[in-house]
Structures are given as structure tokens and as C-alpha cells.
Amino acid sequence: MEHEAEEGHPIDLVVEKRVQHRAARKRLIGLQNKILERLGDDKKPFFALEELRMHVSAEREEAYFDVGYEHGLADALATERRGRARLSAEAGQLATEFRERIVQSQVPTRDALLALLECVWAVAAKGESSEPR
């Protein structure tokens, strides 16, 4: 059985199947056409608005993808590197929070490592001062 080749990027096709916005897109086009009719000959502001809206939307989508990828990668690497070592639920949550904060901060790697070392030093110092002598 032959299937007609679908047009578009494979990722766009998968997303379309998930969100199923075909009816909403048709309605948007209809509303857009009504607005354009009412504007008459002065359509430039509308097209400038749409261009800016598309640019902002595309940047936002790209950022969502990048952040999702970065967080997923950091989580996968941490799980893989941990190997057989198991953390308590509290320690696992703390590690997750540290990873998420580091990814979100977007500070240079060197600065992130220095910040983590500072945390390690604080924990080590606390451990020494709280132990009985």
C-alpha cells in the first residue's frame, strides 16, 4: 500500500500530530483575513506585528527546546556517572536542584565549579564542627 508523501519537516509533522491545531490554524487564518479586509490599503503595521510575533514565538520555542535538552542531558549524565551508587530521596532531590540551578544560571563552567566547591567546603566545615571531639 502506497502512502502519499507528507510535506514538511519530520519534526513539524510529529508535533502536528500531537497538538492537532488544524482547526485553530484555519480559524486564525479566517480572523487574519477579516482583519486584513478591514485595514484596507494600510496593511504594513499588521504585517510588522505578525513578523515580530513570529520572531518572538520562534525564539521562545527554541529556548524551550534548548532548556529541555540541557536539563535532560544533565540529568542523564548524572544518572549514568552515579553508576550503582544510590542516593537517598532527599540527597537525590538536592542533587537535582543543584543541577537545575547550574543549568539555569548559564554561568561559565569554571564559575559553576567554583560555586560547587564552595558548597562542598561549607558542608565539609559543618561536618567537622558538628562532630564530637
N, C-alpha and C positions, 0 to 999 in steps of 0.2 A: 504494500500500500504506500503510495507516494503522498508526502505532505508538502504543502506549499511552503516555500521558504519564507520565514518571517523577516521583515525588515527591522533594522535597529541593532543596537549593541546588545550582546547577550545579557549583560547586567541589567540594562534597561528592561529587557523582556522579562527577566526574573522578578524584578521589582514590580513591574506592571501586574504580574500575576498575583503578587502578594497584596498590593494595595487596592487593586481594581478600581481605579478612579476614572474609568472611561466616561461614565455618565457625568461626573463632576466636571471633567475637561470639556465635554460638549456644552454643559451649562455655562462654564466660564467663557467659552468662545461666543456663545449666544449673547451673553451680557456684554462682552467686549464689543461685539458688533453693534449692539444698541447704543453704547456709549460713543463709539466712533461716528455713528449716524448723527447723534445729537451734537457732536462737536463741529460738524460741517467741515469747512476747509482748514480749520486750525487744529490739526492732529498732532503737531510736534510735541506739545507738553505731555500728551498721553503716551506717545512712544518713548519719550525720555523717562517717564515714570516707569513704564514697563521694563525698559532696559536696566534701570537702576534696581528695580525689584528683582529681576532675574539675576543680576550680578550678586546682590546680597544673598539671595537664596542659594546660588551656586557655591559661594564662599562658605555659607553655613553648612551646606551638605558636605562639602569637602572637609570641613573642620570636624563634623560629627564622625565621618569615616576615619579620619586620622586619629582622633582621640580614642575611638573604639578599638582601632588596630593597636595603638600604643599600649592601652590598658590590657588588651588581650595578650599581646606579646609579653609584656612584663609579667603577667600572671602565669603564663605558660612556662616562661623561663624560670621563674621562681619555683614552680612546682617540680620541674624537671631537675633543677640543681639541688633541690632539697633531697631528692632521692627517696630513700626509705625512712629518713627521719620524719617523725610526725610531731606536729605542734599541737598544743592544747587549743581548744576553741578560742580562748582569749588571746593566746600568742598568735594564732593564725589571723585573727581579726586585726591585731596590732600590725602585723606584717603587711596585710592587705592595705590598711590605712596609710602606712609609710609609703608603700609602692605607689598608691594612687596620688598621694600628695606630691611625691617626687615627679611623677609623670606630668601632673597638672602644673607644677611650678615652672617647668621648662627652663630651669637654671642649668648652666653648663655642668657637665658631668663632674668636673673637679670640685665645683662648689657643692654639688649634691653629696659627693663622697665626704667632703669635709664636714658637712652638716650631720651626716650619719655617724662619722667618727666622734663628733661632739656628743651625740646621743649615747654612743657606746661608752665614752668616758664618764658621762654622768651616771649611767647605770652601774658601771664598774666602781665608781667612787661611792655610790649609795650602798652597794653590796658590801664594800669594805667597812663603811662607817656603821652599818646596821648589824654586823656580825659581832658576837660576843668576843671579848678579849681574854 
